[in-house]
């Protein structure tokens, strides 16, 4: 369910697994490995869930920064946790 009343999508577990595995491979191709820290800067959409689960699949730690934060707030969070990658 999205933020708007009529905003929704349906996905099967199999489709979700496929998307998560694809994105986990993208993360690995970018050099992400177990223990790396990643910031995710996205609104509440399906791709946010895919990114979170892909980070878990690779073994990377993730920090979610919602899209309402200012650029300065985002910068502080990225620097504080020592992120090696930002997903937007």
ABEGO torsion letter per residue (X at the ends): XBABAABBBBBBAAAAAAAAAAAAAAAAAAGBBBGBBBBBBBBBBAAAAAAAAAAAAAGBBBBBBBAABBAAAAAAAAAAAGBABBBX
